[in-house]
Amino acid sequence: MEKTLQGACIIGQSGGPTSVINASAYGVIRTALDNGSITKVYGAAHGIKGVLDDKLYDMGEEDAYELSLLMNTPSSELGSCRYKMADPDKDDTDYRRILEIFKKYDVRYFFYNGGNDSMDTCDKVSRFMEKSGYECRVIGVPKTIDNDLYNTDHCPGFGSAAKYIATACAEVYKDAHVYDTGMIVIIEIMGRHAGWLAASSALASLVGCGPDLIYLPERDFDMDDFIARASAIYREKGNCIVAVSEGIHYADGSFVSEAKTSATDGFGHAQLGGLASLLSAVIKERTGAKVRGIELSLLQRCAAHIASKADVEEAFLAGKVAVESAVAGESGKMVAFKRECADGKYVCVPTLVPLTSVANFEKKVPLEWITEDGAGVKGEFIDYALPLIQGEPERPTENSLPRYARLKKVLAK
Ligand code: F6P
């Protein structure tokens, strides 16, 4: 049995938000507030930047009901960041500052909620604390709509985004079929390097409204082949719905949308977007059809109104397990999910995996789940994704609009 470690904890949120990342924050905060080993619970403003800037919120000052509303509040309530930590062997300035802040507030537990880049931050902080001889247990809490974290069956945030994408695609399909004159619609979906989100559009086929073509970054994109296929489907059916991942690229690796923007985030990732209008212009010129390009953009990662109950509950569980594991003595790990089956039903089992096995890796859609023509996904993907979008969580409302958490965000001194 590990010796009890008494001290404060910090929870930070990092990277692109999701509609359930706050449920994970609540899982950490509620469990930590109720745990005798944890003396104070701090929320870092804008992730690791809040630690560096000494900007921590005292979560013990919050009203319990408002905190519980985090379960249904989209986006990162504590604020997020995209901040690349230096290699500590080359420049340890940030790490020394983090240690200083940890000592100032007697922080003995650090929980970081994010995707691949955030797990890299988490891993580096964990290793630096260990090297410094400062006892601090570090656990990563997974999140990403992209669903591309390694060593876990799936990631909190994906199920809700997948459910939104499938529903939005089905609704667009309905709208796009109203006129007798027909239409081509290009729907652009997030995901830089992995196509889990774009593949989710295929779930719309379960209600008879699936896209005709689906393009993922796992396969090289061929513009001529796309034009030929979309034109043929339009000629034959009078309509064509195309779901396309923002990350599609040519055989030489260059993003199809890259020409449109040169902006990058803190990690040097190209900011993608504008692909729907680019492909719309190309296909309009070739076919003369009425064409609409739709970018789901932020809508797909903040659509808490259509969140999956399974996803919300699993997001909370990830936060809760992170705290319980750290108090039990674990460190340098990320909470991951294993998929099991009990009485023919999907069961999500939390487990721990080393941060080093997650940081900086990307999990792609298996190539064997993509149709041979590279323009669709197979039943295996549907079987995988379907359990993750299940259920409708209870959502408090006010004036028939969502009632989100209103936190005081009292700064710690
Ligand atoms: O967090 C993942 C993600 O949603 C990607 O799919 C997308 O490319 C990216 O974030 C966009 O993030 P930002 O908010 O930095 O523009």
Residues whose N, C-alpha, C, O or C-beta is under 5 A from the ligand:
A	BS01	F6P	G15 G16 D146 M190 G191 R192 D265
